[in-house]
Amino acid sequence: MSLNLKINPLKKWLGDYKYPLVISGPCSAESEDQVLETALQLSKIPNVKIFRAGIWKPRTRPGDFEGVGDIGLLWLKKVKQQTNLLTTVEVANPMHVEKCLKNNVDVLWIGARTVVNPFSIQEISNVLKGVDIPVMIKNPVNPDIKLWIGAIERIYNAGIKNIGAIHRGFFIYDNKVYRNQPMWEIPIELKRLLPDLPIIVDPSHICGNRQLLSAVSQRAMDLGMSGLMIESHPNPSKALSDANQQIEPSKLETLLSELIIRKQKGDIDFENKLEELRSQIDEIDLKLIEDLANRMQVVDEIGKYKQENKITVLQLKRWNTIINDRLKSGEKLGIYNDFLVKILELIHLESIRRQTNIVKNSKNI
């Protein structure tokens, strides 16, 4: 894929800012007091340059809080009057864009649910023609880098050169750790294709859990990403949307102070390649775990079969055959015998334990 987009660096459209750039504020603007209280606290944190607040909220189900609407734009005007912060709002259609422009919002961002629809992106692009305003584009909900790039290209073709990408993770069914899987290999590839494009990482939406924010934020910094978008709220437990992933401004300040910021020497290829390889390891490890689980299911079947036929659990001849065969295979693949024996012994001990429990449980029935 060949891309030739001359995107402006962050300093061109933000002026001076402290690295990493931090965008923060509540998931949703809920009241004027809540917005101003949050903004005033955030304005005291040096890294925070842009205040974010959702006023039109795309919710999965009707009846969920869908934002305060247009009145929130008036509250953001007061934020600009009372603090040194720029403001940003999510837009999903041309009407949103026009209202933001009329109310002097500084930066627009396009959400993940909108990016999946090229028709919506094109409609927003059309209304942005001839307008000079920075636009940040979140990755689509599904892991499709072409959709993400397509949205960036449409905004760029409208004449916008001040563009940033926001990595907020990807929806994966039955995701047990993160709300949205980071899949770092995708923003890394985007960075390779568009090296001038600032990429802001959104740990709040990746994690869905404030306890994980620090680790994901550190990973973003280790990869040389341009900044962070972290949701903050003066009382997260009472937030009307995404309560679990928001933190108080004071805790955000602590999180930022504990980040290890690596020196950037102009070449991040090493870190990108390392993360690419680590992503491969993560996938292989997951496959190993799945294979182990499948193996133990077969072990259980063998245990039941032995129990039904009154055969001893321990079969030394079979165990010796496994050791000899697996070590020969491992040697051909460059795996040290001592290492492989330890793994095989652990697997064998677990197999014996499971089969012994099957026999024990059958006696108790």
C-alpha positions in Angstrom: 0.0 0.0 0.0 1.5 3.3 -1.1 0.4 6.5 0.8 1.7 10.0 0.1 -0.1 12.2 2.6 1.7 15.3 3.8 0.2 15.5 7.3 1.3 18.3 9.6 3.1 17.4 12.9 1.4 18.2 16.2 3.4 21.3 16.9 2.1 22.8 13.7 -1.5 22.8 14.9 -1.1 22.8 18.6 1.9 25.1 19.2 3.9 24.3 22.2 2.9 21.3 24.3 4.5 19.0 26.8 5.2 15.4 25.5 3.3 13.3 25.7 0.2 15.2 24.6 -2.7 14.4 26.9 -6.3 14.8 26.0 -8.6 14.4 29.0 -12.1 15.1 30.3 -15.3 13.2 31.0 -16.7 10.6 28.8 -19.9 12.7 28.7 -20.6 16.3 29.6 -23.3 15.9 32.3 -23.7 19.3 33.7 -22.1 22.7 33.6 -20.7 22.3 37.1 -19.2 18.9 36.3 -17.6 20.1 33.1 -16.1 23.2 34.6 -14.9 21.4 37.8 -13.2 18.7 35.7 -11.6 21.3 33.3 -10.3 23.5 36.1 -8.6 20.5 37.8 -7.1 19.2 34.5 -5.8 22.7 33.6 -3.3 22.3 36.5 -1.7 19.2 35.0 1.1 20.3 32.6 0.7 17.6 30.0 -3.1 18.1 29.5 -3.5 20.4 26.5 -7.0 19.5 25.2 -10.2 19.0 27.1 -12.6 16.4 25.8 -16.2 15.9 26.5 -18.9 13.9 24.6 -22.1 15.8 24.1 -23.7 13.6 21.4 -23.2 10.0 22.6 -23.8 7.0 20.2 -25.2 4.4 22.6 -25.8 0.7 21.8 -29.4 0.7 23.1 -32.1 3.4 23.2 -32.7 4.6 26.7 -29.0 4.8 27.7 -27.7 8.3 28.3 -27.2 9.9 24.8 -25.5 13.1 25.9 -26.8 16.6 26.8 -26.7 17.8 23.2 -26.1 21.4 22.0 -26.1 23.0 25.4 -22.8 21.2 26.1 -21.1 23.4 23.5 -21.9 26.5 25.6 -20.2 24.8 28.6 -17.1 24.1 26.5 -17.0 27.8 25.6 -16.8 28.5 29.3 -14.0 26.0 29.6 -12.0 28.0 27.1 -12.8 31.2 28.9 -11.7 29.9 32.3 -8.8 27.7 31.5 -5.9 27.5 29.0 -7.3 24.3 27.5 -8.3 23.7 23.9 -11.6 21.8 23.4 -12.5 18.7 21.4 -15.9 17.0 20.7 -16.9 13.8 18.9 -18.8 14.4 15.7 -20.8 11.8 13.8 -22.6 13.8 11.0 -22.4 17.2 9.2 -24.8 18.9 11.6 -22.5 18.1 14.5 -19.6 19.6 12.6 -21.4 22.8 11.7 -22.5 23.3 15.3 -19.0 22.8 16.6 -17.6 25.2 14.1 -20.1 27.9 15.1 -19.2 27.4 18.7 -15.4 27.6 18.2 -14.6 24.1 19.2 -10.8 23.7 18.6 -10.5 20.1 17.5 -13.0 17.5 16.1 -12.8 13.8 16.6 -14.6 11.1 14.7 -15.6 8.0 16.7 -15.1 4.3 16.0 -18.7 3.7 15.1 -18.7 6.4 12.5 -15.3 5.4 11.0 -16.8 2.0 9.9 -19.2 3.8 7.5 -17.5 5.4 4.5 -20.7 7.2 3.6 -20.7 9.0 7.0 -17.0 9.8 6.7 -17.6 11.3 3.2 -20.5 13.4 4.4 -18.3 14.8 7.2 -15.5 15.3 4.7 -17.8 17.3 2.4 -18.8 19.8 5.1 -15.1 20.2 6.1 -14.0 21.4 2.7 -12.4 24.9 3.0 -12.3 24.6 6.8 -9.1 24.9 8.8 -9.6 22.7 11.9 -7.7 19.7 13.2 -9.5 16.4 13.0 -8.6 13.2 15.0 -9.9 9.9 13.7 -10.4 6.9 15.9 -9.8 3.4 14.6 -13.0 1.5 13.4 -14.6 -0.9 15.9 -13.5 -3.9 13.9 -9.7 -4.5 13.2 -9.6 -3.2 9.6 -6.6 -0.9 8.9 -7.9 -0.2 5.4 -11.1 1.4 6.9 -9.0 3.5 9.2 -6.7 4.6 6.4 -9.7 5.3 4.2 -11.2 7.6 6.7 -7.9 9.5 7.1 -7.6 9.8 3.3 -11.2 11.2 3.0 -10.6 13.8 5.6 -7.2 14.6 4.0 -8.8 15.0 0.6 -11.2 17.5 2.0 -8.1 19.8 2.5 -7.5 19.0 6.2 -3.7 18.6 6.9 -3.9 18.7 10.7 -4.9 15.1 11.3 -4.3 12.8 14.2 -5.3 9.1 14.7 -6.7 7.7 17.9 -6.1 4.1 18.8 -8.9 2.9 21.0 -8.6 -0.8 20.5 -10.8 -3.3 18.5 -13.9 -5.2 19.5 -13.2 -9.0 19.7 -16.0 -11.3 20.8 -15.5 -12.9 24.2 -12.6 -10.6 25.1 -11.8 -11.3 28.7 -9.1 -8.9 29.6 -9.7 -5.6 27.7 -12.9 -3.9 26.7 -11.3 -3.5 23.3 -8.2 -5.6 22.3 -5.2 -3.3 21.7 -3.8 -5.3 18.8 -0.8 -3.1 18.7 0.4 -4.5 15.4 -2.3 -2.4 13.7 -1.4 1.1 14.9 2.3 0.1 14.4 1.5 -0.7 10.8 -0.4 2.6 10.5 2.7 4.4 11.9 4.9 2.6 9.3 2.6 3.6 6.4 2.1 7.2 7.7 5.2 8.1 9.7 4.2 11.8 10.1 0.7 10.9 11.4 0.4 11.6 15.2 -1.2 8.6 16.9 -2.9 9.2 20.2 -3.7 6.1 22.3 -7.0 5.9 24.2 -6.3 3.6 27.2 -9.8 4.3 28.6 -11.6 2.5 25.7 -8.9 -0.2 25.4 -9.1 -1.1 29.0 -12.7 -0.4 30.1 -11.3 -0.7 33.6 -9.4 2.0 35.4 -7.1 -0.5 37.0 -5.4 -1.3 33.6 -4.9 2.3 32.5 -1.4 2.7 33.7 0.0 -0.4 32.0 -1.6 0.4 28.7 -0.4 4.0 28.9 3.1 2.8 29.5 3.0 0.5 26.6 1.9 3.4 24.4 4.8 5.5 25.6 7.2 2.6 25.1 6.1 2.4 21.4 6.7 6.1 20.9 3.1 7.1 20.4 2.3 10.8 20.4 0.0 11.0 23.3 -2.9 9.7 25.4 -6.6 10.3 25.6 -7.7 9.4 29.1 -11.2 10.0 30.4 -11.5 11.8 33.8 -14.4 12.7 36.0 -14.6 14.3 39.4 -16.7 11.4 40.7 -16.3 8.4 38.3 -18.5 6.0 40.2 -21.5 8.4 39.5 -20.7 9.0 35.9 -23.7 8.6 33.5 -21.6 6.7 31.0 -18.5 4.4 31.1 -18.0 4.8 34.9 -15.6 1.9 35.2 -12.9 3.4 32.9 -12.8 7.0 34.2 -10.5 8.4 36.8 -10.3 11.5 39.0 -8.0 14.3 37.6 -5.7 13.8 40.7 -5.2 10.2 39.8 -4.6 11.1 36.2 -1.8 13.4 37.4 -0.3 10.5 39.4 -0.5 8.1 36.5 1.3 10.6 34.2 4.0 11.3 36.7 4.8 7.6 37.0 5.2 7.0 33.3 8.6 6.2 32.0 9.2 8.4 29.0 11.8 7.0 26.7 14.1 9.3 24.8 13.3 9.5 21.1 16.3 9.6 18.8 14.2 9.8 15.6 14.2 6.1 14.9 11.4 4.0 16.5 11.8 1.0 14.1 13.5 -1.1 16.8 10.6 -0.7 19.2 8.0 -1.2 16.4 9.7 -4.4 15.3 10.0 -5.6 18.9 6.3 -5.1 19.5 5.4 -6.8 16.2 7.4 -9.8 17.4 5.8 -9.7 20.8 2.4 -9.6 19.3 3.3 -12.8 17.4 4.4 -14.3 20.7 1.1 -13.3 22.3 -0.8 -15.1 19.5 1.4 -18.2 19.8 1.0 -18.3 23.6 -2.8 -18.1 23.2 -2.6 -21.0 20.7 -0.4 -23.0 23.1 -2.9 -22.4 25.9 -5.8 -23.5 23.7 -3.9 -26.6 22.6 -3.1 -27.4 26.2 -6.8 -27.1 27.1 -7.7 -29.4 24.1 -5.0 -31.9 25.3 -6.4 -32.0 28.8 -9.9 -32.7 27.4 -8.4 -35.8 25.7 -6.6 -36.7 28.9 -10.0 -36.6 30.7 -11.5 -38.9 28.1 -8.5 -41.3 28.5 -9.0 -41.2 32.3 -12.7 -42.1 32.0 -11.9 -44.9 29.6 -9.2 -46.3 32.0 -11.6 -46.1 34.9 -14.4 -47.9 33.0 -11.9 -50.7 32.1 -10.2 -50.8 35.5 -6.8 -49.9 34.1 -4.1 -48.1 36.2 -3.7 -44.4 35.7 0.1 -44.5 35.4 1.3 -46.2 32.2 5.2 -46.0 32.4 5.7 -47.5 28.9 3.5 -44.8 27.4 5.3 -42.1 29.4 8.7 -43.3 28.3 7.6 -43.3 24.7 6.3 -39.8 25.0 9.6 -38.6 26.5 11.8 -40.2 23.8 9.6 -39.2 20.9 9.1 -35.6 22.0 12.8 -35.1 22.8 13.7 -36.2 19.3 11.2 -33.8 17.8 12.4 -31.0 20.0 16.1 -31.6 19.1 15.3 -31.3 15.4 13.5 -28.0 16.1 16.3 -26.5 18.2 14.7 -26.9 21.7 17.0 -27.9 24.5 16.2 -31.2 26.2 16.3 -30.0 29.7 13.8 -27.3 28.9 11.5 -29.7 27.1 11.7 -32.3 29.8 10.5 -29.8 32.4 7.5 -28.9 30.3 6.6 -32.5 29.5 6.9 -33.4 33.2 4.5 -30.6 34.2 2.0 -31.7 31.6 2.4 -35.3 32.7 1.9 -34.5 36.4 -1.3 -32.5 35.5 -2.5 -35.4 33.4 -2.0 -37.9 36.2 -3.7 -35.5 38.7 -6.8 -35.1 36.4 -7.1 -38.9 35.7 -6.6 -39.7 39.4 -9.4 -37.3 40.3 -11.7 -39.0 37.7 -11.1 -42.4 39.4 -11.5 -40.9 42.9 -14.8 -39.1 41.9 -16.2 -42.3 40.4 -15.7 -44.1 43.7 -17.7 -41.4 45.5 -20.7 -41.6 43.2 
